[in-house]
Amino acid sequence: MSEPLSAEDAKLLTLARGARARISAFQGAAIRDEMGRTYSAATVDNGTVAISALDLAVAQAISAGARGAEAAVVVGGENVEIDGFRSLAGGGVPVYTCTAAGVVTDTVLT
């Protein structure tokens, strides 16, 4: 059984679930930057443009001036690719993968 998310990480779960549900996407993701600001996104794949929810959230953070990250939550899928997030967050930052019901299925560190 996994440990429950902290209150701050549970907020990321809510944002990721909302982003995913808004467009019925494969995945939703949310990240918190080094200043506590949050960014959420859903997977985009229209046959021409394809970007993961986590990579899109990272792009939003970088374009807003983020220089680091404290945590990420991804809802949906398995084996989440975290290289883009690692480039922002550095090492030792948690990435939680959760089900749509909010159950943490995996935690990896960048």
Buried (B, 14 or more C-beta within 10 A) or exposed (E): EEEEBEEEBBBBBBBBBBBBEEEEBBBBBBBBBBEEBBBBBBBBEEEEEEBBBBBBBBBBBBEEEBEEBBBBBBBBBEEBEBEBBBEBBEEEBBBBBBEEEBEBEEEBEB
